[in-house]
């Protein structure tokens, strides 16, 4: 069972992750739930959530046509349908109509696409039906307005309204023409009062116009008159409009009563669509941070981060068009605690926070910004002490606050605890505080926890070196410029480069020498030794990186050569078999000719017509064989030409009927993206589309015959 520590979530900026996901949600219910996002109570729940997101991410990465999730919530409609005498409004009916069509589309999608069991199970809370949409379509037109023929009474009322309006307009136009001819109107001949068209008459002539005076202008110079011919028609029109409103209300009430029987199904629409809104928001966030589904370790707490990076730092750097360095390291039973040392601004804290934040994201059911090769385990406690925290409310200094946290940690620490301690031991007298920090370190170590610790204290580094299941690490620095490489190196503590960095920042040498004279010589020599070792490590690291890059290029070139060699050997073997077959046929043909010649001589002219036909047949077959040989030679020339062509030339892929095997290049029938078959299991294939892997039914794959241009790494 997971214990959620709010202070740790604050230290790791988990609330920023929540906000980004909330912003990706469409509806209030999903936004509210995601604003409360926190780690699940068990690894099974977290794994289920991660797998749901992974399924939807797979659908989007493969370019499948997933139904658009654009809907309005049905909370008001569900509440009204639960009240017997209630009635929906037209907007509510439209929302239900949109929801039923959307869920029906989802059900159809997962009926076809069967590789997504968790999402399919979620959607199958509902069942496919057109009853709701058909009932609504009988009442509403395509623009979601009440149809004229929704009922016989409504049809009569609306036809009568059209007729009366037509007569009213006809009478009004006649009255306008008459008033104009008599000079009773101004440039503006009409107005509208109480939804009725009225004449604008100069008040001097108002008694000379036959009609009902509806009002006058502010100055009184103009009077507004309803023509007498329209007086009764307008009253009838008012009554008809009222009748229309009553009939529409009756129709909607009748439709509401019909929909009430489907209340449980409509409730499932709300549940499904809101849950999918949450999952889609998580996936959209995952796409922004290049997140993946990691491997999950349920046996113990061993964890492996491969090419992991801090998601918030990645987003910030991405906005600035800067590269974010990834980190790879692991925590296991042989090295449960990593102690990272080195100068400030070298990446110690961000490495620690990356570990903590990704672990909290994983336990909250989110995809993580790391390679799919990463392995995550479950911790009952994730606890941190990061930054310069003070408790003003309890009047605690930074050091007092840290002591309170350490007391709390000791009470909670177990083999299922992940501890994240930044700048461990600081805040007090270096010698006294360092001694206390060392005892704390030994205590939490004995409790079997896992953790990442950053420190400048030499005694902590030395203690870590002596403990069997702890290990020192440092952040690599450029040996010439002393600028950080943001690369974690496991195995050696790091120097703080105190005097080197100070000298680079312009501190006068006499001051530096005076400071060195105040330090214990052995400590200074030790720090210098560590600094020299770290510089050498940095140089070795760069040489190692260059060597690995060269080895990788050589391996790729070797694989490419072997693949082409195998291809040529296969084609050569095929052509050789064809030649042997052709030669066999030629030999048969020669024997047949010899037999015919012999038989023809013996027959002394008999059956000449039959022999002529046989000779003709043999001639045709020989021509076919020669043509086949000519085509073979032309193909060999073309293959040789292609072999000598530039390597990066791209050939158009053509779908063939060849069987799909491991190593085949294939594509989904519904997309253009080409992948490689990694494994076959029955009727399913594991296909890699770039770095993304997924299982796909063989019936949905098309074999691709052609050369696909490989992406070159920049």
Steps between C-alpha positions, in 0.01 A plus 500: 500500500647835397541788744468836321725773638380844387837660578676256268250576224574870553878443501479306173263756336243228439229765510643645176445161337140505625443848354631401157268199490203703627556751218478215250159387632182622327232462765457612863471149645826385341672826601386455861621141515837580346549792739491237777736260320726314743670159525273195505481265795653204317722411206207316335293821486794704370582235237138495382500878456835496319381225265183696417709803408744283305216351294367843405853627431553199271180581310614859446857407405374249244273765348181297545172690461392526861164679551528866600430553870314831483195493724316686773435335834159347575480568875200734471320265260561197725362691799186606307439152360503374857197721581176352358315823425801683359572595140824560316565805285607477136866560591488204740350276233778604260767416761352151545485457121868594464598265784313196365651545154849541647477189718354301209801608290733386780327162524536451124867605514587243767297233323744535210816580699535216752857565620389746770324289767494755784347781295261253342394382846444862608279580200307173534334637814254626238334305219445591138151632420349737248169522687598824676634673189202388289251631756678836509530517120121465472469823696812702408630586153867506392546848648362365831178702482149358552369360171177643357358149476600396852123482554189564290396791723841664472494463123157668483606781737819579311327492162238739635773727643666516157167583336411774751849654480476507125165683516629741767800590284279544194264733688789696647673558165170626360456742795859629454444573132176683579657710779794592276271608219319730743824643643428376855838326557863608537807336350462221758158361422478214753604379844438200729309521830406190704617280211256670263583705189363854536488803272714804588257788441556874544286575808316780316337234276446220755121550510484461123650148509268206572661296773590448866744756648773295680713791623707802400860623484665679794436839342147406405558599137448143378222254575511122462182350356399139443293476178135417573510206259766331714349555842306172519764310304769600749282387790452166327874480439571558870263219589654267242851566632378422852337180372827406328694545823253281690510228234881501489507466879257206476713328234820544704321370812388194307855446374634544855264229625630270226865574583439445872490124435861529378628682811752226601644501147521881495677488838753261347555753218595761760734259679669371183552836333631671814742213565620512139541877537735434794697235310524721190631787715768271647595381151521853358731592788702182438541599135632841604771348720581204270382258770485122475369199686783354712549140603351422840680307774260330742763281671698760695595869503780482241466795262675595176473840334609486136533824303276676750457875522312743721168571322467860617861580411443339159196721433691811610803417287281404207340844510848652490610257226761354736597134533421313822758241604356164603626290792537124537561329835351233721422424863511133598579275794876534437488883500183621664626851571687728261693790655558771238762766566665776302472877447176691496317550168635169376168318490503315835163631614331462161616136486355438845175678409475307173512174693239617751260668258499212251442253785204706625364528145531123455317429826230748392440296185676732255733417214854616579756706310749217462586223258267194486802304626462669839382286793283639779410332828257590780583694816261534794668830592660768282655754736713804426692784657575743218571871498521773761174425683401689810189459713400859578172378647685291761790748525755244380829588331619309196717273715225441756263418218750249361542336841122463525492339155784261591311396814194437281707304247654272763150407617380418147808352335486136390626287208200633305596866550659730242691786669608812311735720704638812334803680650497244780651620826507875429354766723725472806865501605676292233689281749216447749226494238708264287535255789126503565429461128735199487310328781168575328644356180608179676157471665299524180748268328445230765124524445550370146351793310580612145605857433688776323704741713692811396765642731822700530602327825816290467408276794175400324695419183750291698224319689321418173824354363523261797138383499442196279159604363576870449700659220655838426432687179591835351382732226760524224669837432704611201862474610601816313210740556357341819158537343248228590439210260174405678606134482487273807805282561456215747787374716698803616414801717518843342716796590327827577766680290473776761821686424499427125151644457587798722810573290297481178260754647779753558578453870857634556766231543630639838154450648484144364848420639405640839188284500701191409740565791207488742399150385634172630770392254368144476151621420636733231711221352198266504282754323776566246538126444126466444503802266789356295329162490176661389678690223657175381160333521355775283769447237449123512126550474536705181741245352258224594211689341696553179602133498142382556382727219767365266418141601133563441568642153724202421235257624231670291725489193573131566130418541417690181773318308395158634134567418586601142740208465228262614256664258740460206580139597131416516433658162808330352383163632155560349648597165730195509202272555324671211801444272518134601129464432534669161796279408298197599220608268751567221646151539152352489430704186817376327416140584149555367640639173734201465212266569279672239777501239558131560132420496442722194766310304350169594149615418615594146276799463207377700329731756678809363227731631540365853877547488457856375275582797748350745787698346293817523427433869866437576598821319253701710627345826861572404407863434338521847812359665724743313272791599514388864879489482509849345273637779722335763809666358324837491396458867856414597620817328232703682599347837863584433401855405296537822788360706733766360241777549521734806405315823239748608299474182136434578285256303128503504361214706245273339259274684550133407328175583811348660460341848597712799802370695734637767696785344229585245426867437126553534238769539151519644228490237357825640826701515813575296751451783746215434633276776704183552368166632694405815307189609210275398257336742218309331291752307671803662822681417713729716585797273747784561399835349818695573556476879135412555401132527151349492318171441285488185282231341659358183174561315551875543855506360621538142839361393720774347739413216758777455785689660404752766724792567639490855493808715838643571568618850582861535 
